[in-house]
Amino acid sequence: MKKELLTVKELAAELRMSPKSIQRAYRKEEIPVQWLGRMARFNLAKVQRAMERNGRSRMRRLNGRSTPKGAIAGASRRRAAMKSPRSVKRGRNFHGVLRRIT
């Protein structure tokens, strides 16, 4: 007898995906989730239908029929380095005014 509502880990094992991918999918509202208090639970049949409807089924990815959603032409997905002001002004990168005490 199978359980009707699955946890994140159980659903990930059933779909052969990582739990992080399951969490990402329900946060983006790509798969339906039922909340029992603060616990997320999933109906396997509804999740499979939603994944097929969204075009994200595992079989599609394994068969190579879907297009990759990565960076194009070798471009990196990393964010540009943000220049934030330093809170402590010391060390070799500090080029402040040098005072000479005489």
Secondary structure, DSSP 8 states (H G I E B T S, - for coil): ---SEE-HHHHHHHHT--HHHHHHHHHTTSS--EEETTEEEEEHHHHHHHHHHHT--HHHHHHT-S---S-STT------------SS--STT---------
